[in-house]
Amino acid sequence: MERREEQPGAAGTGAAPALDFTVENVEKALHQLYYDPNIENKNLAQKWLMQAQVSPQAWHFSWQLLQPDKVPEIQYFGASALHIKISRYWSDIPTDQYESLKAQLFTQITRFASGSKIVLTRLCVALASLALSMMPDAWPCAVADMVRLFQAEDSPVDGQGRCLALLELLTVLPEEFQTSRLPQYRKGLVRASLAVECGAVFPLLEQLLQQPSSPSCVRQKVLKCFSSWVQLEVPLQDCEALIQAAFAALQDSELFDSSVEAIVNAISQPDAQRYVNTLLKLIPLVLGLQEQLRQAVQNGDMETSHGICRIAVALGENHSRALLDQVEHWQSFLALVNMIMFCTGIPGHYPVNETTSSLTLTFWYTLQDDILSFEAEKQAVYQQVYRPVYFQLVDVLLHKAQFPSDEEYGFWSSDEKEQFRIYRVDISDTLMYVYEMLGAELLSNLYDKLGRLLTSSEEPYSWQHTEALLYGFQSIAETIDVNYSDVVPGLIGLIPRISISNVQLADTVMFTIGALSEWLADHPVMINSVLPLVLHALGNPELSVSSVSTLKKICRECKYDLPPYAANIVAVSQDVLMKQIHKTSQCMWLMQALGFLLSALQVEEILKNLHSLISPYIQQLEKLAEEIPNPSNKLAIVHILGLLSNLFTTLDISHHEDDHEGSELRKLPVPQGPNPVVVVLQQVFQLIQKVLSKWLNDAQVVEAVCAIFEKSVKTLLDDFAPMVPQLCEMLGRMYSTIPQASALDLTRQLVHIFAHEPAHFPPIEALFLLVTSVTLTLFQQGLRLTRGLSWSPEDSLLLSLVSGPMVLASISVGHGALKRKPDLFLCERLDVKAVFQCAVLALKFPEAPTVKASCGFFTELLPRCGEVESVGKVVQEDGRVLLIAVLEAIGGQASRSLMDSFADILFALNKHCFSLLSMWIKEALQPPGFPSARLSPEQKDTFSQQILRERVNKRRVKEMVKEFTLLCRGLHGTDYTADY
């Protein structure tokens, strides 16, 4: 029996709407939706109305809501309900009711032709949906019938009203087709039918557009209708007359926007390039707009210049290849290219005085690609024609990239400045791309201009012009190898001559030096020309990002040539660090730069500089370690620890990460004695332990401490060995007291690097066992808490143990141990069974990285069944539980994106535990409804046989699992899986 609720009351009553979908109740709910001040009542009404729209009763109340005595809001709801019923529930409509439904909709549209426009549009969309559902079989000439019916003279509506209603109907028809839910095979049939039907539409549109007596509102509607139809990929040659009429309409300011949209849509059809003759006819039409474009630019009419530019770019960008192929018409296409160049160089600063130039940038990429794609002979011809054009483009772009005057820039909003920054990045990308066509000559061109600018006394100096030329150099040098360019030495020589009195210019000078750091590494004699500039800039907080990043690049690329400058670099860096000129992230970069620099020094020099550099921080840390913990000291402690860890990240005297030639490495003596980083860490170890003792319950401080050792381990590798015993001991104490994910990550690093070395195995084994034992205990307690038992705030730590990041870290430790040192699993004190069970539980976690890590753990564990007795035993006892968890995941409990990882487990089980799997999989799939109620016994049997047969090809197993999971989810064979 249908549940009935309270009926929707009047406004403000707060009554819960009923499921009795009568006209009266719908009207009451609409009143509540529009006029009730209570937001909860509005939401209730909206939810009820959505149910009403899809109910069977909607067929009845919709027509009544369209009565003339109703207000437009109610009529609109009735029309919308009709559209929803037709578009979504077409199969519910009996075939014998098609004609009456069609007739009723025609009647309503005719009536609303002189009524509410929003209701008219919804009714037109409903009729369009009906037409698409009936085409081509049940209503073969739908569009022609619409045109004929609305042109009938016996209609009570005036001619203009009928005309506008017909145009509205014809406009929404293609739009409804684009968004319709038609099956793919039906969509193809309907598209073909509409392509034929445009023969009934275009002549009417041409007649209305070219008719002098047509009012402006009708002509605008015609253009919108045409714009809608061309998106159905109508052959361009069939649109010629309408496109020409649209070009003529560009002179009418009221029709301008609609004309631009129609022309751009027509030109941009993917299929349009087939109609080269029509495209060639369009070029003179576009060129004919140049005077209107110039006038618009002169008068500051940004809308008109923007629209004309869109048309020119649409033709050039979409069809440059087809038009370049017409060699005999090269001059007309070149004229179009020059028109687009005018748009690129349109006067004014983007985005304040103009917004048009950015539209053209993609065109220049496209044109260059098309020219370079021709065979050698034809390419040479076009290179001769277009190289001068691209040199002109570089000049135009660099002019557009120039900053306005300081005074003008000061008035720009932060949003305008950000848009201009992004615009300059786009220009930079374009210049980098253009280098492919112009080559070394482009750099020479820029260098000559910069040289003249800096040495000429005739022209007044412009920092904006200088900055733009340097920006061009930087754009190219950042991504192109300029090491063999003969102009870079001259450029390096010119840089110190630049009068830097502006932050933007200084920034660009810094970034340009940084972009040339690899060149400086090959030409170390030039370092002294630019290094003083960089060190001077370090003291300016406004140049923080550019100066620090440039110094870091120089220290990384040129470190073997920097020892003569090391003392100065360290002194200046130390000074700016102590003065706290830079933000935290730049301080970290600066420490990384110093790490690169010190790596190339003698060990004694490194230790001397390290002492000078970090002593103030150690003293500060000693003082902080004595204080009572508070938020202020915490920030200072984390900052100091961060500085140390970033320094140790790049301080690598063994040059593990070096990619320099062996000859360069031979310049350096083999380091003797302990590594300087290890020396420092041993000196501060007790201090770090003291800090930890006070901040052990603060994840951020613990993470910062662990980061120092983790980054040092990653950089030093085997050189870190002397620290292993004491670090393992400290980690064990930390983790036993308050387990945290960062400690697990550091444990994983130590296991990965040192577990395979006999000398370090005892402390690593002890740490591994302790961490595993603590994690398992807390993990199991945490799971009990999450299963519904009461818990106190003190238990939040336990609950954190079953959070994704923590489980991910703990699983990764086990995974790493198996990979690097399976012997760790031979220890009698390790509860392999508990580890196995927790990893199975982790397969059910919602976080994808945790699930993937758990799957990786099992794919590493299962091959050890034969060689590690404890592993073999636990797999024999609990492997069935693992299989069931995997099948549940495949059955729908895990994301489809994780299926490859679960397939890896099945493959490993089949390869290493075949006899067990063949028994388990048949038993596991036996219960009805497992792992999905959608599966038949035959499908389950087929899957198990397929899996058991495939023990060699992992890819095939993945395909089987993907297909099986689709069956489990009811998605097999649907469009939803097409891209899967």
PyMOL commands that set and color helices and strands:
alter all, ss='L'
color gray80, all
select helices_A, chain A and resi 23-35+39-54+58-65+72-88+90-92+95-112+117-134+142-150+159-179+184-210+216-230+236-249+256-267+270-274+276-287+290-298+302-324+327-344+357-372+376-400+406-410+414-438+440-455+463-477+488-497+503-515+517-522+524-537+541-557+559-561+563-578+584-599+603-626+631-650+662-665+676-695+699-737+741-754+758-786+793-800+804-820+822-826+832-842+848-864+869-893+896-912+914-924+937-949+954-969+975-977
alter helices_A, ss='H'
color red, helices_A
deselect
rebuild
show_as cartoon
